[in-house]
Amino acid sequence: MSYLLLAVGLVLVVEGLVYALAPSRILEEALELLRRLPPETRRTLGLSALALGAALIWLARWLAA
C-alpha cells in the first residue's frame, strides 16, 4: 500500500510540475495534439504508460530489496 501511495504522490508531483513550469502555449498545443488522436491511439498510449509505470515500480522494489 505504501508503494501505491508513493506512486500516486510522484505522479501528482510530476503533473504539478508540468502545469506550473510549462508555458501555457506548449501545454495547450500538447492537449490539442491529444484531442486529435484517435481514441484507439490514446488508449494504446495510456496502456503503454500504465505498463511502463508498473515496470518502474517493480524495478524500484527489486533494486531496494
C-alpha positions as CSV (number, residue, x, y, z in Angstrom):
1,M,0.0,0.0,0.0
2,S,2.8,2.4,0.8
3,Y,4.2,1.8,-2.8
4,L,0.8,2.8,-4.2
5,L,0.8,6.0,-2.2
6,L,4.3,6.7,-3.3
7,A,3.5,6.2,-6.9
8,V,0.4,8.4,-6.8
9,G,2.3,11.1,-5.0
10,L,5.1,11.0,-7.6
11,V,2.5,11.2,-10.4
12,L,0.9,14.3,-8.8
13,V,4.3,15.9,-8.3
14,V,5.2,15.4,-12.0
15,E,1.8,16.6,-13.2
16,G,2.0,19.6,-11.0
17,L,5.4,20.5,-12.4
18,V,4.2,20.2,-15.9
19,Y,1.3,22.7,-15.2
20,A,3.5,25.0,-13.1
21,L,6.6,25.2,-15.3
22,A,5.4,24.7,-18.9
23,P,4.3,27.8,-20.7
24,S,0.6,27.7,-21.4
25,R,1.0,27.7,-25.2
26,I,3.1,24.5,-25.1
27,L,0.6,22.8,-22.8
28,E,-2.3,23.8,-24.9
29,E,-0.6,22.5,-28.0
30,A,0.1,19.2,-26.4
31,L,-3.5,18.9,-25.2
32,E,-4.8,19.8,-28.7
33,L,-2.5,17.1,-30.2
34,L,-4.0,14.5,-27.8
35,R,-7.5,15.6,-28.8
36,R,-6.7,15.0,-32.4
37,L,-5.5,11.4,-31.8
38,P,-8.0,8.6,-32.5
39,P,-9.4,7.0,-29.3
40,E,-7.6,3.7,-30.1
41,T,-4.2,5.5,-30.2
42,R,-4.9,7.4,-26.9
43,R,-5.9,4.0,-25.3
44,T,-2.7,2.4,-26.6
45,L,-0.7,5.3,-25.2
46,G,-2.4,5.1,-21.9
47,L,-1.9,1.3,-21.6
48,S,1.8,1.8,-22.5
49,A,2.2,4.4,-19.8
50,L,0.5,2.1,-17.4
51,A,2.8,-0.8,-18.3
52,L,5.9,1.4,-18.1
53,G,4.8,2.8,-14.7
54,A,4.2,-0.7,-13.3
55,A,7.6,-1.8,-14.6
56,L,9.3,1.1,-13.0
57,I,7.6,0.5,-9.6
58,W,8.6,-3.2,-9.9
59,L,12.2,-2.2,-10.7
60,A,12.4,0.2,-7.8
61,R,11.1,-2.5,-5.4
62,W,13.6,-5.1,-6.9
63,L,16.5,-2.6,-6.5
64,A,15.5,-1.7,-3.0
65,A,15.5,-5.4,-1.9
